[in-house]
Structures are given as structure tokens and as C-alpha cells.
Amino acid sequence: MDRSQAYLLMRRISTMGTIVSPKWLLARMYEPDLVIADCRFALGKPLSGRSTYEEAHIPGAVYLDLEQDLSAPVGEHGGRHPLPEPEALQAVFRRAGIGPDSRVVAYDDQGGAMASRLWWLLRWLGHDAVYVMDEGFGAWQAAGFPVTAETRIVVPGGFAARPQPHR
């Protein structure tokens, strides 16, 4: 990426907020730098997120599980959904196809709670181009936008974790 492309990308990112609409995502869902992350998860039914993803999701979305991908195993002192090590998250994000120039849009069906965790983790690791889709998967479906049960073949990304302790 040359300087002018980098400038345009940073300008585009800096003019966006944290929340994007389903309509915004629909208009951009096939852009090559966009990674769509389905973060649906139900605390009382931990396997339901993956099964709902397998039934229907936004085309091109990858699934990131709260317990398997976005949390560390529970340690000897307990706690629910501990913070993973940066290296573990780096591997997860690379497998999801996230690279240094990726824009990531996360969604869930819990009012943004699960998608916001992905937003925070990526920002903590130095990736600012991450957004949460307003009103989640329900709003996408209510708008009549396309869904699929097909999973995409993911080309691993080159995400590099750069922890930002102030975030």
C-alpha cells in the first residue's frame, strides 16, 4: 500500500464511528478488506451460537465463539470468560482472516454485548478499524437482507497483536 492509499484508508476509518448500520454493511459486504464476524452466543446455551451461525448468517461472515475464541480457559481461581493472552488472540484473528488493513464488522443477537467484546479485544491489540453492527442479526434479517448457511473459505490474515494497555 503506498502513502496515498494509506492516507485514504485512514481518512475513511477516521470518519466512521464505532457503530455501523445493516444498510452500511450491505453496501460494502463484498469489499476485499472487510471481515464480517458473527459473534452470536447465549450464556445459558454455549453451543447455540455456532449452531445458529450454521443455520443462517450474513454471507461471508466467519464465526468467533465467546468461549472458544474470545476467552481464555478458566484458570484455577475461576472467573467467567478470562482475558486471553495476546498471542492466542493473534492466532484466532489470523485464522479469521484479519490482517493489518482489514476492517472488521462484528454482530450478534444480544444487543451488541458479544460483538462489543470482539470490538474491545481488537482495539486493545492495536486494531482500530473495527465496528459493531447496530441492532445485530435480527435487524439484518428484518430488513430482508441476504443470509446463507454456507461457510466461506478463509485466507489467513497477517494480524499482529500490539497490546495497548490504555484501552
C-alpha positions as CSV (number, residue, x, y, z in Angstrom):
1,M,0.0,0.0,0.0
2,D,1.5,3.3,-1.0
3,R,1.2,6.5,1.0
4,S,-1.8,7.9,-0.8
5,Q,-3.7,4.7,-0.4
6,A,-2.8,4.6,3.3
7,Y,-3.9,8.2,3.7
8,L,-7.3,7.5,2.0
9,L,-7.8,4.4,4.2
10,M,-7.0,6.3,7.4
11,R,-9.3,9.1,6.3
12,R,-12.1,6.7,5.7
13,I,-11.6,5.0,9.0
14,S,-11.3,8.2,11.0
15,T,-14.7,9.5,9.6
16,M,-16.5,6.4,10.8
17,G,-18.0,5.9,14.2
18,T,-18.0,2.6,16.2
19,I,-21.5,1.6,15.1
20,V,-22.5,0.8,11.5
21,S,-25.9,0.1,10.2
22,P,-27.1,-3.1,8.4
23,K,-27.6,-1.0,5.3
24,W,-24.0,0.3,5.5
25,L,-22.7,-3.3,5.8
26,L,-24.9,-4.5,2.9
27,A,-23.4,-1.8,0.6
28,R,-19.8,-3.0,1.5
29,M,-20.1,-6.6,2.4
30,Y,-18.0,-7.8,-0.6
31,E,-15.2,-5.4,-0.3
32,P,-11.9,-7.4,-0.1
33,D,-10.6,-5.7,3.1
34,L,-13.8,-6.3,5.1
35,V,-14.1,-9.2,7.6
36,I,-17.6,-9.8,9.0
37,A,-17.6,-11.6,12.3
38,D,-20.6,-13.4,13.7
39,C,-20.3,-13.3,17.5
40,R,-23.7,-14.8,18.4
41,F,-23.6,-16.6,21.8
42,A,-26.0,-17.3,24.6
43,L,-24.6,-17.6,28.1
44,G,-27.1,-20.2,29.1
45,K,-26.6,-22.3,25.9
46,P,-23.0,-22.0,24.9
47,L,-23.3,-24.2,21.8
48,S,-26.3,-22.3,20.4
49,G,-24.1,-19.5,18.8
50,R,-22.3,-21.9,16.5
51,S,-25.5,-23.7,15.6
52,T,-27.3,-20.5,14.8
53,Y,-24.4,-19.5,12.6
54,E,-24.5,-22.8,10.8
55,E,-28.2,-22.3,10.2
56,A,-28.0,-18.8,8.8
57,H,-25.6,-15.9,8.9
58,I,-24.5,-12.9,6.9
59,P,-22.8,-14.0,3.7
60,G,-19.0,-14.1,4.1
61,A,-19.1,-14.0,7.9
62,V,-16.8,-16.0,10.0
63,Y,-17.9,-17.3,13.4
64,L,-16.0,-16.3,16.5
65,D,-17.1,-18.1,19.7
66,L,-17.1,-16.2,23.0
67,E,-15.7,-19.2,25.0
68,Q,-13.5,-20.9,22.4
69,D,-12.1,-17.9,20.5
70,L,-12.5,-14.8,22.6
71,S,-11.8,-16.1,26.1
72,A,-9.0,-18.0,27.8
73,P,-9.7,-21.2,29.6
74,V,-11.0,-20.7,33.2
75,G,-8.0,-20.8,35.5
76,E,-7.6,-22.2,39.0
77,H,-9.1,-19.0,40.5
78,G,-12.2,-19.3,38.4
79,G,-13.9,-16.4,36.6
80,R,-16.0,-16.4,33.6
81,H,-14.5,-15.7,30.1
82,P,-11.0,-14.6,31.2
83,L,-8.9,-12.4,29.0
84,P,-6.8,-14.4,26.6
85,E,-3.1,-13.8,26.0
86,P,-2.3,-11.6,23.1
87,E,-0.6,-14.4,21.2
88,A,-3.6,-16.6,21.5
89,L,-5.9,-13.9,20.1
90,Q,-3.4,-13.1,17.4
91,A,-3.7,-16.7,16.2
92,V,-7.6,-16.6,16.4
93,F,-7.7,-13.3,14.4
94,R,-5.3,-14.6,11.8
95,R,-7.4,-17.7,11.3
96,A,-10.5,-15.4,10.9
97,G,-8.7,-13.7,8.0
98,I,-8.0,-10.4,9.8
99,G,-4.9,-8.6,8.6
100,P,-3.4,-5.2,9.3
101,D,-5.5,-3.4,6.7
102,S,-8.8,-5.3,7.5
103,R,-11.9,-3.5,8.5
104,V,-13.9,-5.8,10.9
105,V,-17.6,-5.6,11.5
106,A,-18.9,-7.7,14.4
107,Y,-22.5,-8.6,15.0
108,D,-24.5,-10.7,17.5
109,D,-28.1,-11.1,18.6
110,Q,-27.6,-9.9,22.2
111,G,-27.8,-6.2,21.8
112,G,-24.2,-5.9,20.9
113,A,-22.8,-7.4,24.1
114,M,-20.8,-10.2,22.4
115,A,-19.9,-8.2,19.3
116,S,-18.6,-5.5,21.6
117,R,-16.2,-7.9,23.2
118,L,-14.6,-8.5,19.8
119,W,-14.5,-4.8,19.2
120,W,-12.7,-4.2,22.6
121,L,-10.2,-7.1,22.1
122,L,-9.2,-5.9,18.6
123,R,-8.8,-2.3,19.9
124,W,-6.8,-3.5,22.9
125,L,-4.5,-5.2,20.5
126,G,-4.0,-2.1,18.4
127,H,-6.5,-2.7,15.6
128,D,-8.7,0.4,15.3
129,A,-10.7,-0.5,12.2
130,V,-13.4,-2.5,14.0
131,Y,-17.1,-1.8,14.2
132,V,-20.3,-3.2,15.7
133,M,-23.4,-3.6,13.5
134,D,-26.3,-1.8,15.1
135,E,-29.2,-3.9,16.2
136,G,-27.4,-7.1,15.2
137,F,-28.5,-10.1,13.2
138,G,-32.2,-9.5,13.9
139,A,-32.1,-6.1,12.2
140,W,-30.3,-7.7,9.2
141,Q,-33.0,-10.3,8.8
142,A,-35.9,-7.9,9.4
143,A,-34.5,-5.7,6.6
144,G,-34.8,-8.7,4.3
145,F,-31.0,-8.7,3.6
146,P,-29.4,-12.0,2.4
147,V,-28.4,-14.8,4.7
148,T,-26.7,-18.1,4.0
149,A,-25.7,-21.3,5.7
150,E,-22.6,-21.6,3.5
151,T,-19.2,-21.1,5.2
152,R,-16.5,-19.2,3.4
153,I,-13.0,-20.4,2.8
154,V,-10.9,-18.1,4.9
155,V,-7.5,-16.9,3.7
156,P,-5.5,-16.4,6.9
157,G,-4.6,-12.8,7.7
158,G,-1.5,-11.3,9.0
159,F,-2.9,-9.8,12.2
160,A,-0.2,-8.7,14.6
161,A,-1.1,-8.1,18.2
162,R,0.2,-4.8,19.6
163,P,-1.3,-4.5,23.1
164,Q,-2.4,-1.0,24.0
165,P,-2.7,-1.1,27.9
166,H,-4.5,2.3,28.0
167,R,-7.5,0.8,26.1
